[in-house]
């Protein structure tokens, strides 16, 4: 077996253990370990992208569907690369800002977070997806409350409560699926569902709805988005930037299950997922847009923008066509980078200005021009204005949904307009509506902190300039999702199930 497939899970798990052992002795060595992990993950993701076929890995050499299987295909590798690149930027900002030293075990939790994310993308087993969701929940809670504070603890309780409800639903759904199919291997489930007796159709539909609710919680889809604004708006900047990819796990799961386990062609469920996602996605766009417009803090503004961006993602996903899924994946990459950029900039504003309040004017602070210019670029990208990748991404989504143009275009364009006004209001409050009578804040910007900001802007520019080749490659990737025969075949050839 190719042990490189499991390496994106093993590497951060081992490094997390080493980090716990040496954290008290040398912060420099811990930083080196974290940097090495991220570099290794980038290399592994590029390796996966370079393969022509999905690569299976059978834990303990147990054959599917009896054992747990990991599969590294192009979709999983793309998500691994996105996580690794984002992690590299977040780590550099954590180094330079000193956030990594404001609480114990930051790096151990960071490594476990990477382990959970990578495991969720690589697993081909539904129960193992639940396990990695729980790893994510534990690690993300620790990161969220990193640095302490009553406000973070309150938000943390809400965050855990919502996700525990999702975990409970996940177990119920898995129990139902196992009862009717006798397996939790996703490839095996996909072949057994079309052969089920009619009497099991109701159970399968119930399980499908429960699973969609679980993934909707992870993806902050209305009406299950309540945990996100309070969570993202009170945690530290680098943690919030890393969390920009957390909601994408829910979108990834819906894409994976919606093309493999519950495709629209499956008679038992049909277009059930698409119909439910369509309605919720438009509501999510509206909630995100008006949240941006009404927010009274900068981080809360960005948090609602993250909700709105997930609405656009799920709107594209709900159509379940190759074109709409390709548009959704391009938008996932773009929105992750744009959201992370804005959260890091909000942290810089909070560091320099001592507050991110949008109502009460604050003194003029050092670096207003640099941070303000970067914020304008981030806002343009997030809203979807030309010429950056947000415009390209939304154009791809609207083009893919042209068969339902009236509703889709209205939701996306009106949401973008309201979001634009909200960001213009937030930018004016922070960078223009200053208290010029108060003494100027002269704390200098840490120059190293500008490197990750520049890196994220550079990634967005690359995604914009090479939008054609990237979208073409994603279109080829999506063709494999809608014809999962290779994904199923690599497991069957080795195991004979």
C-alpha positions in Angstrom: 0.0 0.0 0.0 1.0 3.6 -0.6 1.6 5.0 2.9 1.8 8.5 1.6 -2.1 8.5 1.6 -2.3 8.3 5.3 0.6 10.7 5.9 -1.5 13.9 5.9 -3.2 12.4 9.0 -0.2 10.8 10.7 2.2 13.7 10.2 0.3 16.3 12.3 -0.8 13.7 14.8 2.9 12.7 15.5 4.0 16.4 15.5 1.2 17.2 18.0 2.5 14.6 20.4 6.1 15.9 20.1 4.8 19.5 20.5 3.2 18.6 23.8 6.4 17.0 25.1 8.7 19.9 24.2 6.4 23.0 24.3 7.6 24.1 27.7 11.2 23.9 26.7 11.6 25.7 23.4 9.0 27.8 21.5 11.4 28.0 18.6 11.6 24.2 18.2 7.8 24.0 18.4 7.5 26.6 15.6 10.0 24.6 13.5 7.9 21.5 14.0 4.7 23.3 12.9 6.4 24.8 9.9 7.8 21.4 8.9 4.3 19.9 9.2 2.8 22.5 6.8 5.6 22.1 4.3 5.2 18.4 4.4 1.4 18.7 3.9 1.9 21.0 0.9 4.2 18.4 -0.7 1.7 15.5 0.0 -1.2 17.5 -1.5 0.8 18.2 -4.6 1.7 14.5 -4.8 -2.0 13.6 -4.7 -2.9 16.2 -7.4 -0.3 14.7 -9.7 -1.8 11.2 -9.6 -3.9 10.0 -12.5 -6.1 7.7 -10.4 -7.5 7.8 -6.9 -5.2 6.0 -4.4 -6.8 3.8 -1.7 -5.3 3.0 1.7 -6.7 0.1 3.7 -6.1 0.6 7.4 -4.8 -2.6 9.0 -5.0 -4.2 5.5 -8.6 -5.0 6.2 -10.6 -5.1 2.9 -13.5 -2.8 2.2 -16.2 -2.6 3.3 -15.2 -4.4 6.5 -12.2 -2.1 7.2 -11.7 1.7 7.2 -10.5 3.0 3.8 -8.8 6.3 3.0 -8.8 7.5 -0.6 -6.6 10.3 -2.0 -8.3 11.6 -5.1 -8.1 15.0 -6.8 -10.9 16.5 -4.8 -9.4 15.4 -1.5 -5.9 16.6 -2.6 -7.3 20.0 -3.7 -8.8 20.5 -0.2 -5.5 19.3 1.4 -3.6 21.9 -0.5 -6.0 24.6 0.4 -5.7 23.8 4.1 -1.9 23.5 4.0 -1.5 26.9 2.2 -3.9 28.6 4.6 -2.1 27.0 7.5 1.3 28.3 6.4 -0.1 31.9 6.2 -1.8 31.6 9.6 1.4 30.2 11.2 3.5 33.0 10.0 1.0 35.6 11.3 0.8 33.7 14.6 4.6 33.9 14.9 4.8 37.6 14.1 1.8 38.7 16.2 2.7 36.7 19.3 -0.7 35.0 19.4 1.0 31.6 19.6 2.3 32.5 23.1 -0.9 33.8 24.6 -2.1 30.5 25.7 -0.8 27.0 26.3 -0.8 24.2 23.7 -1.6 26.4 20.7 0.6 24.4 18.4 -0.6 21.0 19.7 -4.2 22.1 19.0 -3.2 23.5 15.7 -1.7 20.2 14.7 -4.7 18.2 15.8 -6.9 20.6 13.8 -4.9 19.8 10.7 -5.3 16.1 11.5 -9.0 16.4 11.7 -9.4 18.5 8.5 -7.1 16.2 6.5 -8.8 13.1 7.8 -12.3 14.4 6.9 -11.1 15.0 3.3 -9.4 11.6 2.9 -11.8 9.2 4.5 -13.9 7.0 2.3 -15.9 5.7 5.3 -18.9 7.5 6.7 -18.3 6.6 10.3 -14.7 7.7 10.1 -15.9 11.0 8.8 -17.9 11.3 12.0 -14.7 10.5 14.0 -12.7 13.3 12.2 -15.6 15.7 12.7 -15.2 15.1 16.5 -11.4 15.6 16.3 -12.1 18.9 14.5 -14.7 19.9 17.2 -12.3 19.3 20.1 -9.3 21.0 18.5 -11.3 23.9 17.2 -12.9 24.5 20.6 -9.4 24.6 22.2 -8.2 27.0 19.6 -11.3 29.2 19.9 -10.8 29.8 23.6 -7.0 30.2 23.2 -6.0 33.2 25.2 -9.0 33.0 27.6 -11.7 35.4 28.4 -15.3 35.2 29.5 -16.7 36.2 26.1 -14.8 33.4 24.3 -15.9 30.9 26.9 -19.6 31.8 26.4 -19.2 31.6 22.6 -17.4 28.3 23.0 -20.3 26.8 24.9 -22.7 27.7 22.1 -20.3 26.4 19.5 -19.9 23.1 21.2 -23.6 22.7 21.9 -24.6 23.3 18.3 -22.0 20.9 17.0 -22.9 18.2 19.6 -26.4 18.3 18.2 -25.0 17.8 14.8 -22.9 14.9 16.0 -25.9 13.2 17.6 -27.8 13.5 14.3 -24.8 12.1 12.5 -24.8 9.0 14.6 -28.6 8.5 14.1 -28.1 8.9 10.3 -25.2 6.4 10.3 -27.2 3.9 12.4 -30.1 4.1 9.9 -27.8 3.7 6.9 -26.0 0.7 8.4 -29.3 -0.9 9.3 -30.6 -0.8 5.7 -27.3 -1.4 3.8 -25.0 -3.3 6.3 -22.1 -1.0 5.5 -20.7 2.5 6.1 -18.1 2.5 3.3 -19.3 5.3 1.0 -18.5 3.4 -2.2 -20.3 0.3 -1.0 -23.3 2.3 0.1 -23.5 4.0 -3.3 -23.8 0.5 -5.0 -26.3 -0.9 -2.4 -28.8 2.0 -2.2 -30.2 1.5 -5.7 -30.9 -2.2 -4.9 -32.9 -1.6 -1.7 -36.4 -2.8 -1.2 -39.2 -0.1 -1.5 -40.0 -0.6 2.2 -36.6 1.0 3.1 -37.0 4.1 1.0 -38.5 6.1 3.9 -35.6 5.3 6.2 -33.0 6.2 3.5 -34.7 9.6 2.9 -34.8 10.3 6.7 -31.1 9.4 6.9 -30.3 11.7 3.9 -32.1 14.6 5.5 -30.3 14.1 8.8 -27.0 14.0 7.1 -27.7 17.1 5.2 -28.6 18.8 8.5 -25.3 17.7 10.0 -23.3 19.1 7.0 -25.4 22.2 7.1 -24.4 22.8 10.7 -20.7 22.5 9.7 -21.3 24.8 6.7 -23.3 27.4 8.6 -26.4 27.0 6.4 -29.5 28.8 7.5 -31.3 28.0 9.8 -28.3 26.3 11.5 -25.8 29.2 11.2 -26.3 30.7 14.7 -23.1 29.4 16.1 -20.8 31.1 13.5 -21.1 34.9 14.2 -20.5 34.6 17.9 -17.6 32.1 17.4 -15.7 33.8 14.7 -16.1 37.3 16.0 -14.6 36.8 19.4 -11.7 34.4 18.7 -8.2 35.6 17.8 -7.4 36.8 14.3 -5.2 33.8 13.2 -7.6 31.3 14.6 -10.6 32.9 12.8 -8.5 32.9 9.6 -7.9 29.2 10.0 -11.6 28.7 10.7 -12.3 30.2 7.2 -11.8 26.7 5.9 -13.9 25.0 8.6 -17.2 25.7 7.0 -15.9 24.4 3.7 -15.8 20.9 5.3 -19.6 20.9 5.3 -19.6 21.9 1.7 -17.1 19.2 0.8 -19.1 16.6 2.6 -22.3 17.6 0.7 -20.4 17.5 -2.6 -18.9 14.1 -1.8 -22.1 12.5 -0.6 -24.3 14.3 -3.2 -22.2 12.9 -6.1 -21.4 9.5 -4.7 -24.0 8.3 -2.2 -27.1 10.4 -2.9 -26.8 11.6 -6.5 -29.8 13.1 -8.1 -30.2 10.0 -10.3 -30.9 7.9 -7.2 -34.6 7.1 -7.3 -34.9 6.8 -3.5 -33.8 10.4 -2.8 -34.0 12.1 -6.2 -33.5 15.9 -5.9 -34.3 16.0 -2.2 -30.9 17.5 -1.2 -30.9 19.9 -4.1 -34.4 21.2 -3.3 -33.6 21.7 0.4 -30.2 23.3 -0.3 -31.7 25.7 -2.9 -34.1 27.3 -0.4 -31.7 27.4 2.5 -28.8 28.8 0.4 -30.9 31.8 -0.7 -31.9 32.5 2.9 -28.2 32.1 3.9 -27.2 34.8 1.3 -29.8 37.1 2.7 -28.8 36.6 6.4 -25.2 37.1 5.6 -25.7 40.2 3.6 -28.0 42.0 6.1 -25.7 40.8 8.9 -22.8 42.6 7.2 -24.9 45.7 6.8 -26.0 45.8 10.5 -22.9 44.6 12.3 -21.4 46.9 14.9 -18.0 45.3 15.0 -15.5 44.6 12.3 -14.9 41.0 13.1 -18.7 40.4 13.3 -19.0 42.0 9.8 -16.5 39.6 8.4 -18.3 36.7 10.2 -21.6 37.5 8.5 -19.7 37.9 5.2 -18.4 34.3 5.7 -22.0 33.1 6.1 -23.1 34.9 3.0 -20.2 33.3 1.0 -21.4 29.9 2.1 -24.8 30.7 0.8 -23.3 31.3 -2.6 -21.4 28.0 -2.4 -24.4 26.0 -1.4 -26.6 27.7 -4.0 -24.1 26.4 -6.6 -23.9 23.0 -5.0 -27.7 22.6 -4.9 -27.9 22.3 -8.7 -25.8 19.2 -8.6 -24.4 19.6 -12.2 -20.8 19.4 -13.2 -20.8 23.1 -14.1 -22.3 24.3 -10.9 -20.1 22.0 -8.8 -17.0 23.3 -10.6 -18.1 26.9 -9.9 -18.7 26.0 -6.2 -15.2 24.6 -5.8 -13.6 27.6 -7.4 -15.7 29.8 -5.1 -14.6 27.7 -2.1 -11.0 28.4 -2.8 -11.6 32.1 -3.4 -13.8 32.7 -0.3 -11.4 30.8 2.0 -8.5 33.1 1.0 -10.6 36.3 1.1 -12.2 35.5 4.5 -8.8 34.6 6.0 -7.3 37.9 4.6 -10.1 40.0 6.2 -9.8 38.3 9.6 -6.1 38.9 9.7 -6.6 42.5 8.8 -9.3 42.8 11.4 -6.8 41.5 14.0 -4.2 44.1 12.8 -6.9 46.8 13.2 -7.7 45.6 16.7 -4.0 45.5 17.6 -3.4 49.0 16.4 -6.7 50.7 17.2 -7.5 48.7 20.4 -11.1 48.2 19.3 -13.0 47.0 16.2 -16.1 49.0 17.1 -17.8 50.5 14.1 -20.0 53.0 16.0 -17.7 54.9 18.3 -14.8 56.8 16.5 -11.3 55.7 17.7 -8.0 57.6 17.4 -6.0 57.6 14.2 -3.6 54.7 14.2 -0.2 54.0 12.6 -0.4 52.1 9.3 -3.9 53.2 8.4 -2.9 53.6 4.7 -1.4 50.1 4.3 -4.0 48.3 6.3 -6.8 50.3 4.7 -5.6 49.5 1.2 -5.3 45.8 2.0 -8.8 45.9 3.5 -10.2 47.5 0.4 -8.7 44.7 -1.7 -10.1 42.1 0.6 -13.5 43.7 0.6 -13.6 43.8 -3.2 -12.7 40.2 -3.3 -15.2 39.2 -0.7 -18.1 41.1 -2.3 -17.3 39.9 -5.8 -16.5 43.1 -7.6 -14.2 43.2 -10.6 -11.4 42.6 -11.3 -10.5 40.1 -8.5 -11.3 36.4 -8.2 -14.6 37.0 -6.4 -16.1 38.5 -9.5 -14.8 35.5 -11.6 -16.2 33.1 -9.0 -19.7 34.7 -8.9 -19.8 34.9 -12.6 -19.1 31.2 -12.8 -21.8 30.5 -10.3 -24.4 32.6 -12.1 -23.4 31.1 -15.5 -23.8 27.6 -14.1 -27.3 28.5 -12.7 -28.6 30.2 -15.8 -31.5 27.7 -16.1 -32.8 29.1 -12.8 -31.6 32.7 -13.5 -34.5 34.6 -12.0 -34.1 33.4 -8.4 -30.4 32.7 -8.4 -29.2 35.9 -10.0 -31.5 38.0 -7.9 -30.3 36.4 -4.7 -26.6 36.6 -5.6 -26.6 40.1 -7.1 -28.8 41.7 -4.4 -26.8 39.9 -1.7 -23.6 41.3 -3.3 -25.1 44.8 -3.4 -26.1 44.8 0.3 -22.7 43.3 1.3 -20.9 46.0 -0.7 -22.7 48.7 1.2 -22.0 47.0 4.5 -18.3 46.7 3.8 -18.2 50.4 2.6 -19.8 51.4 5.9 -17.3 49.3 7.9 -14.3 50.6 6.0 -15.4 54.2 6.4 -16.0 53.7 10.1 -12.5 52.2 10.7 -10.3 54.2 8.3 -12.2 57.5 7.9 -14.5 58.2 10.8 -11.6 58.7 13.3 -11.4 60.7 16.4 -8.9 63.3 15.2 -9.0 65.2 18.5 -7.6 62.2 20.4 -3.8 61.5 20.6 -2.6 59.6 17.5 -1.8 55.9 18.2 1.8 55.5 17.2 2.4 51.8 17.7 4.3 50.6 14.7 3.1 47.7 12.5 5.1 44.6 12.8 6.6 44.3 9.3 6.6 40.5 9.4 2.9 40.5 9.9 2.5 42.1 6.5 4.1 39.1 4.8 1.1 36.7 5.3 -1.2 39.6 4.3 0.8 40.0 1.1 0.8 36.2 0.6 -3.0 36.0 0.8 -3.4 38.9 -1.6 -0.9 37.2 -3.9 -2.9 34.0 -3.9 -6.0 35.9 -4.7 -4.3 37.6 -7.6 -2.9 34.3 -8.9 -6.4 32.8 -8.7 -7.6 35.7 -10.7 -4.9 35.8 -13.4 -5.0 32.0 -13.9 -8.8 31.7 -13.5 -9.1 30.0 -16.9 -6.6 27.2 -16.3 -7.7 26.7 -12.7 -11.4 26.5 -13.7 -10.6 24.1 -16.6 -8.7 21.8 -14.2 -11.5 21.9 -11.7 -13.9 21.0 -14.5 -11.9 17.9 -15.2 -11.8 17.1 -11.5 -15.6 17.4 -11.3 -16.1 15.0 -14.2 -14.6 12.3 -12.0 -17.0 13.2 -9.2 -20.0 12.7 -11.4 -18.5 9.4 -12.8 -17.2 7.9 -9.5 -16.5 4.5 -11.2 -12.7 5.0 -10.7 -13.2 6.0 -7.0 -15.2 2.8 -6.5 -13.0 0.6 -8.7 -9.7 1.3 -6.9 -11.3 -0.2 -3.7 -12.9 -3.1 -5.5 -9.8 -4.2 -7.5 -7.7 -4.5 -4.4 -10.3 -6.0 -2.0 -12.7 -7.8 -4.3 -15.8 -6.6 -2.5 
